[in-house]
Structures are given as C-alpha cells and as structure tokens.
C-alpha cells in the first residue's frame, strides 16, 4: 500500500441522479476532499468536495483526477 497522496475528482453522471440534478450539476469535476465509507440504501456515499460542498455519489463517480 502506498502512502503517496492522490488527487480525486467527482464525476457528475446525470443518468444516476433523481431530483438533485440542478443542485449537483454545478459541482461536476470539482476536487474531492473526503469520501464516506458507509453507503446508503442505494449504494451512494457522502462525498465532501474541496470547497466544502457535500454530495451523495456512487463510488465509481469518484475518479483519479
């Protein structure tokens, strides 16, 4: 396991979003500060973006940036 820091970005996927589309679209591509470990009932985790915004996303939506 490497201890080197990595850069992560959140990838907005509108086909996976229900009614939150307008609220979350503005955060597409922003850097990720932290990713939650425990998914909700539909498999999304909390993602804290570098600017402090919080979104719910599937783990595959967090990508090396």
Legacy VTK file of the C-alpha trace (Angstrom):
# vtk DataFile Version 3.0
C-alpha trace
ASCII
DATASET POLYDATA
POINTS 65 float
0.000 0.000 0.000
1.333 3.402 -0.965
1.117 6.412 1.321
1.506 8.908 -1.515
-1.299 11.457 -1.816
-3.582 11.207 -4.839
-5.848 13.707 -6.492
-9.506 12.709 -6.769
-12.332 14.387 -8.660
-16.061 13.835 -8.606
-17.529 12.806 -11.957
-21.101 14.014 -12.412
-23.293 11.369 -14.035
-26.771 12.814 -14.650
-28.235 9.400 -15.503
-27.740 8.392 -11.851
-29.347 11.437 -10.278
-33.007 11.804 -9.470
-34.340 15.199 -8.361
-30.972 16.595 -7.223
-29.837 17.250 -10.817
-29.805 21.071 -10.732
-28.197 21.220 -7.296
-25.353 18.830 -8.012
-24.567 19.640 -11.647
-22.749 22.816 -10.576
-20.207 20.672 -8.672
-19.184 18.475 -11.616
-15.435 17.882 -11.826
-14.551 19.536 -8.524
-11.741 18.142 -6.419
-12.657 15.722 -3.651
-11.633 16.296 -0.039
-13.117 13.138 1.509
-15.260 10.132 0.640
-17.538 8.437 3.154
-17.086 4.735 3.888
-20.653 3.635 4.572
-23.074 3.587 1.618
-26.752 4.438 1.937
-29.528 2.008 0.981
-28.985 2.540 -2.762
-25.194 2.382 -2.654
-24.215 6.060 -2.574
-21.642 7.517 -0.181
-21.211 11.070 1.036
-18.537 12.963 -0.885
-17.094 16.178 0.564
-15.695 18.390 -2.160
-12.666 20.657 -1.714
-14.912 23.727 -1.492
-16.921 22.162 1.366
-19.967 21.161 -0.690
-21.398 17.737 0.081
-22.975 15.447 -2.489
-24.169 11.830 -2.493
-22.469 9.742 -5.167
-21.709 6.198 -6.176
-18.095 5.158 -5.557
-17.448 4.788 -9.289
-18.215 8.504 -9.648
-15.083 9.390 -7.701
-12.168 9.130 -10.099
-8.460 9.870 -10.108
-8.220 13.465 -11.221
LINES 1 66
65 0 1 2 3 4 5 6 7 8 9 10 11 12 13 14 15 16 17 18 19 20 21 22 23 24 25 26 27 28 29 30 31 32 33 34 35 36 37 38 39 40 41 42 43 44 45 46 47 48 49 50 51 52 53 54 55 56 57 58 59 60 61 62 63 64
